[in-house]
Amino acid sequence: QSPAVIDELKASGKLSNKTRFALSVAAFNRISNYDGAISDYLSSIEFDEAAPMPKRSVYPAQTNGRFVKLQDLRYGENPHQTAAFYRDLYPAPGSLVTAKQLQGKELSYNNIADADAAWECVKSFDAPACVIVKHANPCGVAVGKDALEAYSKAFQTDPTSAFGGIIALNRVLDGAGAQAISKQFVEVLMAPGYTPEALEVFKAKANVRVLEIALPPGGPTAWDKGLNLTDVKRIGSGLLMQSADNHVLQRADLKVVTKLQPTEQQLEDLLFAWKVAKYVKSNAIVFCKDGMTMGVGAGQMSRLDSARIASIKASHAKLSLQGTAVASDAFFPFRDGLDVVVDAGASCVIQPGGSMRDQEVIDAADERGVVMVYSGVRHFRH
């Protein structure tokens, strides 16, 4: 702000009331941020005079949320609601709020919510990947040799739901990939970069919101990976705060509980399915094969219904579920859910385990001749 202030003083010999007000706001914001940080720190300390070092709680007795407004939005989730878009005071690298919009209409509230869901999912993959989201749920996820192949596979999962969807890629998009994507109606497209040929394709689609987001640098911490450390949910006159679900399942974590052992390909499919299921609203059932979602059942009150819907979705897309891997974000409380996915063609299943009827479900898997693997971790998402 200093150059502008100096220029104004040189031009008129004094500062306007507008400038003085803006400087006052900036000064009080700076003081407030500083004092708020001190308050957060002190409120997190659990006093113990005998302790050599202060012990801190992750959840302070009082918290001072500090956010910076990026823009006012036309409306909220629905047209009768007002809305604005804010970012953290110090946003993590590779997060949606760091995006640069290259073209298209102004982002809406729903665009931003869906874009965040898509971006968080796609950046969890190391291989070239594509995620298509509708109403905050992935309706198609795939990996491939490049962005074009990943998109083509993801789109096959559910072309109907992909209409008007949000597309996220974790690789630079070239002209061939842009040509393929431009054939469908897209609300928002995100990638870490675009070739000049790709951008030229979308010039003819002026309403498509094209965002460029640098991938996080990577490293040992959640911050390095562009991840939130905490999740916050607003409730009536309060907040629910929890550590973010940043758990990454490794092969060493898997526990095979059936007589039948998984093949190498089944293990790959199970880990892929589990990664996707983490980003699907509960109850979540995800069929996958060869690095591609084949059917997604999301957001149902009954796990059984999610399994049925995932199977129906695959049928509508004319995809065979024979030999697929299935991920369930939480345990099967009864064998009926397992029977539904096996009847549809699944050959292996991954779930957390932990039900009172675990043995009944394991026995059912042995009876049906399928592999069952426990992750030991639940991925509820509300």
FISEKOL-31583 format. One record per residue (C-alpha): residue number from 1; y, x, z; residue in one letter. Coordinates in Angstrom, 2 decimals, always signed. Each point is the difference from the previous one (the first is absolute). Last residue first. Example, Ala and Ser with C-alpha at 12.3 -4.5 7.8 and 13.67 -1.06 7.14 Angstrom:
> 2;-1.06;+13.67;+7.14;S
> 1;-3.44;-1.37;+0.66;A
END
This chain:
> 382;-36.42;-21.18;+5.52;H
> 381;-2.24;+2.98;-0.73;R
> 380;-3.22;+0.64;+1.92;F
> 379;-1.46;+3.40;-0.90;H
> 378;-2.86;+0.64;+2.43;R
> 377;-1.48;+3.45;+0.60;V
> 376;-3.60;+1.05;+0.70;G
> 375;-0.56;+0.42;-3.73;S
> 374;-3.52;-1.39;+0.07;Y
> 373;-2.21;+0.22;-3.09;V
> 372;-2.42;-2.57;-1.39;M
> 371;-2.29;+0.67;-2.94;V
> 370;-1.78;-2.91;-1.64;V
> 369;-3.62;-1.14;-0.17;G
> 368;+0.55;-3.65;+0.92;R
> 367;-2.23;+0.21;+3.08;E
> 366;+1.58;+3.29;+1.01;D
> 365;+3.45;-1.58;-0.31;A
> 364;-1.17;-3.03;+1.98;A
> 363;-1.35;+2.27;+2.73;D
> 362;+3.39;+1.72;+0.17;I
> 361;+1.72;-3.40;+0.26;V
> 360;-2.27;-1.11;+2.85;E
> 359;+0.46;+3.38;+1.68;Q
> 358;+3.77;-0.37;-0.10;D
> 357;-0.11;-3.44;+1.59;R
> 356;+2.33;+0.72;+2.93;M
> 355;+2.29;+1.48;-2.64;S
> 354;+1.28;+3.57;+0.17;G
> 353;-0.55;+1.25;-3.52;G
> 352;+2.90;+1.41;-2.01;P
> 351;-1.18;-1.11;-3.46;Q
> 350;-1.29;+1.71;-3.15;I
> 349;-2.45;-1.72;-2.31;V
> 348;-2.43;+1.12;-2.69;C
> 347;-1.85;-1.59;-2.92;S
> 346;+2.36;-2.91;-0.65;A
> 345;-1.14;-2.47;-2.67;G
> 344;+1.55;-3.39;+0.81;A
> 343;-3.03;-0.93;+2.12;D
> 342;+0.65;+3.20;+1.94;V
> 341;+3.61;-1.02;+0.63;V
> 340;-0.97;-3.50;+1.17;V
> 339;-2.94;+1.22;+2.11;D
> 338;+2.28;+2.42;+1.86;L
> 337;+2.38;-2.81;+0.84;G
> 336;-2.89;-2.14;+1.26;D
> 335;-1.40;+2.74;+2.27;R
> 334;+2.31;-0.92;+2.84;F
> 333;+3.10;+1.51;+1.64;P
> 332;+0.45;+2.41;-2.93;F
> 331;+2.22;+2.74;+1.36;F
> 330;+3.59;+0.62;-1.06;A
> 329;+1.75;+1.26;-3.15;D
> 328;-3.08;-0.79;-2.11;S
> 327;-0.69;+2.45;-2.83;A
> 326;-2.48;-0.73;-2.77;V
> 325;-1.63;+2.43;-2.42;A
> 324;-1.16;-1.32;-3.36;T
> 323;-3.45;+0.27;-1.55;G
> 322;+0.25;-3.26;-1.91;Q
> 321;+3.48;-1.47;+0.38;L
> 320;+0.43;-0.69;-3.70;S
> 319;+3.58;-0.58;-1.11;L
> 318;+0.94;-3.02;-2.11;K
> 317;+3.49;-0.15;+1.56;A
> 316;-0.72;-3.55;+1.19;H
> 315;-3.37;+1.16;+1.36;S
> 314;+1.64;+2.87;+1.88;A
> 313;+2.48;-2.42;+1.58;K
> 312;-2.86;-2.31;+1.01;I
> 311;-1.78;+2.85;+1.79;S
> 310;+3.16;+0.98;+1.88;A
> 309;+0.53;-3.67;+0.87;I
> 308;-3.50;-0.32;+1.45;R
> 307;+0.39;+3.09;+2.17;A
> 306;+3.42;-1.16;+1.21;S
> 305;-1.52;-3.39;+0.81;D
> 304;-2.70;+1.60;+2.15;L
> 303;+2.59;+2.09;+1.80;R
> 302;+1.62;-3.28;+1.06;S
> 301;+3.74;-0.35;+0.61;M
> 300;+0.60;+1.38;-3.47;Q
> 299;+2.63;+2.61;-0.78;G
> 298;-1.70;+1.84;-2.83;A
> 297;-3.12;-0.01;-2.19;G
> 296;+0.17;+2.74;-2.63;V
> 295;-2.45;+0.43;-2.90;G
> 294;-0.96;+2.91;-2.24;M
> 293;+2.29;+2.68;+1.41;T
> 292;-0.36;+3.24;-1.93;M
> 291;-1.09;+3.54;+0.76;G
> 290;-3.50;-0.34;-1.43;D
> 289;-0.78;-3.26;+1.80;K
> 288;+1.89;-2.15;+2.47;C
> 287;-0.30;-3.39;+1.75;F
> 286;+2.63;-0.62;+2.72;V
> 285;-0.19;-2.48;+2.88;I
> 284;+3.05;-0.40;+2.23;A
> 283;+0.61;-2.52;+2.80;N
> 282;+2.58;+1.28;+0.35;S
> 281;+2.70;+1.08;-2.44;K
> 280;-1.03;+2.81;-2.36;V
> 279;+1.42;+3.51;+0.50;Y
> 278;-2.87;+1.39;+2.10;K
> 277;-2.46;-1.59;-2.42;A
> 276;+1.11;+2.45;-2.72;V
> 275;-1.00;+3.12;+1.95;K
> 274;-3.27;-1.63;+1.01;W
> 273;-0.87;-0.81;-3.62;A
> 272;+0.64;+3.61;-1.05;F
> 271;-2.11;+1.33;+2.89;L
> 270;-2.82;-2.39;-0.92;L
> 269;+0.15;+0.88;-3.69;D
> 268;-0.21;+3.73;+0.71;E
> 267;-2.90;-0.53;+2.41;L
> 266;-1.77;-2.18;-2.57;Q
> 265;+0.35;+2.71;-2.63;Q
> 264;-1.57;+2.60;+2.32;E
> 263;-2.87;-2.36;+0.76;T
> 262;-0.11;-1.99;+3.22;P
> 261;-3.06;-0.01;+2.30;Q
> 260;-2.27;-3.02;+0.40;L
> 259;-1.31;-0.50;+3.52;K
> 258;+3.35;-1.42;+1.04;T
> 257;+2.59;+1.23;+2.53;V
> 256;+1.70;+2.78;-1.98;V
> 255;+2.86;+1.33;+2.10;K
> 254;+3.08;+1.26;-1.80;L
> 253;+2.50;+2.22;+1.82;D
> 252;-1.15;+3.18;-1.76;A
> 251;+0.93;-1.59;-3.30;R
> 250;+3.60;-0.26;+1.15;Q
> 249;+2.02;-3.13;+0.76;L
> 248;+3.78;+0.38;+0.10;V
> 247;+1.76;-1.68;+2.92;H
> 246;+3.71;-0.59;-0.56;N
> 245;+0.10;-3.47;+1.55;D
> 244;+3.49;+0.35;+1.48;A
> 243;+0.32;+0.28;+3.78;S
> 242;+1.02;-3.35;+1.43;Q
> 241;+3.12;-2.02;+0.76;M
> 240;+0.17;-3.77;+0.38;L
> 239;+3.58;-1.14;+0.24;L
> 238;+1.85;-2.79;+1.79;G
> 237;+2.13;-3.13;-0.05;S
> 236;-2.66;-1.90;-2.00;G
> 235;-2.08;+2.66;-1.75;I
> 234;+1.06;+2.96;-2.15;R
> 233;-2.73;+2.48;-0.94;K
> 232;+0.47;+3.75;+0.35;V
> 231;-2.32;+2.69;-1.30;D
> 230;+0.20;+3.57;+1.27;T
> 229;-0.37;+3.54;-1.37;L
> 228;+0.92;-1.08;-3.50;N
> 227;-1.56;+2.06;-2.77;L
> 226;+1.58;+2.31;-2.58;G
> 225;-2.90;+2.45;+0.12;K
> 224;+2.14;+2.70;+1.58;D
> 223;+1.14;-2.58;+2.61;W
> 222;-3.63;-0.80;+0.82;A
> 221;-0.45;+3.67;+0.85;T
> 220;-2.24;+2.75;-1.40;P
> 219;+1.60;+0.37;-3.42;G
> 218;+0.81;-1.90;-3.16;G
> 217;+3.22;+0.19;-2.01;P
> 216;+0.37;-3.79;-0.21;P
> 215;-0.04;-1.34;-3.58;L
> 214;+3.42;-0.27;-1.60;A
> 213;+0.94;-3.58;-0.82;I
> 212;+1.33;-1.23;-3.35;E
> 211;+0.52;-3.73;-0.28;L
> 210;+0.03;-2.15;-3.14;V
> 209;+1.04;-3.62;+0.55;R
> 208;-1.05;-1.83;-3.15;V
> 207;+2.84;-2.25;-1.16;N
> 206;+1.03;+2.27;-2.88;A
> 205;-3.38;-0.06;-1.70;K
> 204;+1.04;+1.62;-3.31;A
> 203;+1.26;+2.99;+1.98;K
> 202;-3.49;+0.06;+1.48;F
> 201;-1.53;+1.81;-2.98;V
> 200;+2.79;+2.60;-0.04;E
> 199;-0.73;+0.82;+3.64;L
> 198;-3.60;+0.77;-0.90;A
> 197;+1.00;+2.23;-2.92;E
> 196;+2.43;+1.95;+2.21;P
> 195;-2.93;+0.73;+2.33;T
> 194;-0.03;-1.79;+3.33;Y
> 193;-0.19;+1.21;+3.60;G
> 192;-1.39;-0.56;+3.50;P
> 191;-0.95;-3.54;-1.03;A
> 190;+1.03;-3.57;+0.79;M
> 189;+0.16;-3.09;-2.21;L
> 188;+1.45;-3.28;+1.24;V
> 187;-0.15;-3.57;-1.33;E
> 186;-2.53;+0.52;-2.79;V
> 185;-1.00;-2.49;-2.70;F
> 184;-2.74;+1.66;-2.05;Q
> 183;+0.08;+1.84;-3.33;K
> 182;+2.49;+2.52;+1.41;S
> 181;-2.78;+1.52;+2.13;I
> 180;-1.96;+1.19;-3.04;A
> 179;+3.07;+1.42;-1.76;Q
> 178;+1.08;+1.74;+3.22;A
> 177;-3.39;+1.68;+0.31;G
> 176;+0.21;+1.30;-3.55;A
> 175;+3.59;+1.18;+0.51;G
> 174;-0.72;+2.01;+3.15;D
> 173;+0.03;-0.98;+3.67;L
> 172;+0.16;+2.85;+2.53;V
> 171;-2.74;-0.41;+2.61;R
> 170;-0.34;-2.00;+3.21;N
> 169;+0.36;-3.39;-1.67;L
> 168;+1.27;-3.28;+1.47;A
> 167;+0.10;-3.36;-1.77;I
> 166;+1.53;-3.16;+1.49;I
> 165;-1.23;-3.26;-1.48;G
> 164;+1.43;-2.63;-2.31;G
> 163;-3.44;-0.60;-1.50;F
> 162;-2.44;+2.21;+1.94;A
> 161;-1.48;-3.13;+1.59;S
> 160;-1.37;-1.18;-3.36;T
> 159;-1.12;+3.47;-1.11;P
> 158;-2.21;+0.38;+3.11;D
> 157;-2.17;+3.12;+0.11;T
> 156;+0.68;+1.01;-3.61;Q
> 155;+3.58;+1.04;+0.86;F
> 154;-1.24;+2.71;+2.36;A
> 153;-2.22;+1.50;-2.71;K
> 152;+2.78;+0.14;-2.60;S
> 151;+2.46;+1.35;+2.58;Y
> 150;-2.28;+2.87;+1.06;A
> 149;-0.75;+0.84;-3.64;E
> 148;+3.69;+0.13;-0.90;L
> 147;+1.03;+1.94;+3.12;A
> 146;-2.51;+2.79;-0.64;D
> 145;-3.67;+0.90;+0.46;K
> 144;-0.57;-3.19;+1.92;G
> 143;+0.39;-1.70;+3.37;V
> 142;+0.13;-3.74;+0.53;A
> 141;+1.57;-2.81;+2.00;V
> 140;+0.50;-3.63;-1.02;G
> 139;+1.12;-3.10;+1.89;C
> 138;+1.50;+2.03;+2.86;P
> 137;+1.60;-2.41;+2.46;N
> 136;+3.72;-0.12;+0.91;A
> 135;+0.56;-3.25;-1.94;H
> 134;-1.33;+1.60;-3.20;K
> 133;-0.77;+3.69;-0.21;V
> 132;-1.33;+2.25;-2.78;I
> 131;-1.05;+3.48;+1.11;V
> 130;-0.57;+2.88;-2.41;C
> 129;-1.55;+3.37;+0.73;A
> 128;-0.20;+3.59;-1.24;P
> 127;-2.21;+1.72;+2.62;A
> 126;+1.37;+0.85;+3.47;D
> 125;+0.32;-3.61;+1.13;F
> 124;+2.03;-1.12;+3.04;S
> 123;+3.14;-0.06;-2.15;K
> 122;-1.31;-3.09;-1.79;V
> 121;-0.36;-2.10;+3.16;C
> 120;+3.41;+0.69;+1.54;E
> 119;+1.62;-0.54;-3.41;W
> 118;-1.62;-3.38;-0.59;A
> 117;+0.82;-1.41;+3.44;A
> 116;+3.56;+1.35;-0.22;D
> 115;+0.47;-1.55;-3.44;A
> 114;-1.17;-3.37;+1.32;D
> 113;+2.58;-0.05;+2.81;A
> 112;+2.74;+1.34;-2.29;I
> 111;-0.68;-2.50;-2.78;N
> 110;-0.15;-2.82;+2.57;N
> 109;+3.50;+0.82;+1.29;Y
> 108;+1.30;+0.31;-3.56;S
> 107;+0.75;+3.19;-1.93;L
> 106;+3.02;-0.16;-2.28;E
> 105;-0.89;-0.35;-3.66;K
> 104;-1.35;+2.85;-2.07;G
> 103;+0.45;+3.72;-0.48;Q
> 102;-0.41;+3.41;+1.58;L
> 101;-0.19;-1.07;+3.64;Q
> 100;-0.31;+3.10;+2.21;K
> 99;-2.46;-0.31;+2.86;A
> 98;+0.62;+1.61;+3.42;T
> 97;-0.40;-3.36;+1.79;V
> 96;-3.53;-0.23;-1.40;L
> 95;-1.26;+3.00;+1.98;S
> 94;-0.76;+3.40;-1.55;G
> 93;+1.94;+1.95;+2.61;P
> 92;+0.24;-1.78;+3.37;A
> 91;+3.29;-1.77;+0.65;P
> 90;+2.46;+1.36;+2.60;Y
> 89;+2.32;-2.85;+1.01;L
> 88;-2.73;-2.39;-1.07;D
> 87;+0.83;-2.18;-2.99;R
> 86;+1.53;-3.44;-0.37;Y
> 85;-0.20;-2.78;-2.62;F
> 84;+1.97;-3.23;+0.55;A
> 83;-0.91;-3.69;+0.12;A
> 82;+1.19;-3.62;+0.03;T
> 81;-2.52;-2.85;-0.07;Q
> 80;+0.30;-3.24;-2.04;H
> 79;-1.33;+1.74;-3.12;P
> 78;-3.33;+0.95;+1.64;N
> 77;-1.24;+3.42;+1.15;E
> 76;+3.64;+0.95;+0.35;G
> 75;+2.99;-0.45;-2.27;Y
> 74;+2.18;+1.90;-2.47;R
> 73;-0.55;+3.17;+2.01;L
> 72;+2.62;+2.11;+1.76;D
> 71;-0.53;+3.70;-0.50;Q
> 70;-1.03;+3.29;+1.58;L
> 69;+0.89;-0.87;+3.58;K
> 68;-0.62;+2.84;+2.44;V
> 67;-2.34;-0.46;+2.96;F
> 66;+0.04;+0.85;+3.69;R
> 65;-2.32;-1.83;+2.40;G
> 64;+0.83;+0.75;+3.62;N
> 63;-3.09;-0.23;+2.17;T
> 62;-0.34;-0.79;+3.69;Q
> 61;-2.88;+0.82;+2.33;A
> 60;-1.18;+2.48;-2.61;P
> 59;-3.26;-0.44;-1.97;Y
> 58;-1.53;+3.35;-0.92;V
> 57;+0.25;+0.90;+3.68;S
> 56;+1.24;+3.44;+0.99;R
> 55;-1.18;+2.29;+2.78;K
> 54;+2.70;+2.39;+1.12;P
> 53;-1.22;+3.59;+0.49;M
> 52;-1.08;+1.82;+3.17;P
> 51;-0.95;-3.35;+1.62;A
> 50;+0.65;-0.20;+3.75;A
> 49;+3.12;-2.13;-0.31;E
> 48;-1.76;-2.53;-2.19;D
> 47;+2.25;-2.28;-2.02;F
> 46;-1.61;-1.73;-2.97;E
> 45;+2.42;+0.91;-2.79;I
> 44;+0.36;-2.41;-2.94;S
> 43;+3.25;-1.55;+1.22;S
> 42;+1.57;+3.49;+0.12;L
> 41;-0.86;+0.67;-3.63;Y
> 40;+1.04;-3.41;-1.29;D
> 39;+3.29;+0.18;+1.92;S
> 38;+0.74;+3.47;-1.40;I
> 37;-0.69;-1.22;-3.54;A
> 36;+2.19;-3.05;+0.61;G
> 35;+2.84;+2.19;+1.27;D
> 34;-0.08;+2.07;-3.19;Y
> 33;-0.35;-2.99;-2.28;N
> 32;+2.79;-1.83;+1.83;S
> 31;+2.33;+3.01;-0.21;I
> 30;-0.60;+0.31;-3.75;R
> 29;+0.39;-3.74;-0.50;N
> 28;+3.24;+0.06;+2.03;F
> 27;+1.41;+2.73;-2.21;A
> 26;-1.07;-1.65;-3.26;A
> 25;+1.52;-3.33;+1.07;V
> 24;+3.27;+1.69;+0.95;S
> 23;+0.05;+1.87;-3.32;L
> 22;-0.46;-3.26;-1.92;A
> 21;+2.81;-1.63;+2.03;F
> 20;+2.35;+2.90;-0.65;R
> 19;-0.80;-0.17;-3.72;T
> 18;+0.73;-3.73;-0.19;K
> 17;+3.14;+0.37;+2.11;N
> 16;+1.27;+2.50;-2.54;S
> 15;+0.31;+3.66;+0.91;L
> 14;+3.32;+1.83;-0.19;K
> 13;+2.06;+2.33;-2.18;G
> 12;-0.61;-2.08;-3.09;S
> 11;-1.74;+2.23;-2.54;A
> 10;-0.68;+3.07;+2.13;K
> 9;-1.30;-2.14;+2.86;L
> 8;-2.24;-1.93;-2.39;E
> 7;-1.39;+3.18;-1.54;D
> 6;-0.70;+1.47;+3.44;I
> 5;-1.85;-3.15;+1.08;V
> 4;-2.06;-0.04;-3.21;A
> 3;-0.90;+3.68;+0.42;P
> 2;-0.99;-0.56;+3.67;S
> 1;-2.35;-2.96;-0.55;Q
END
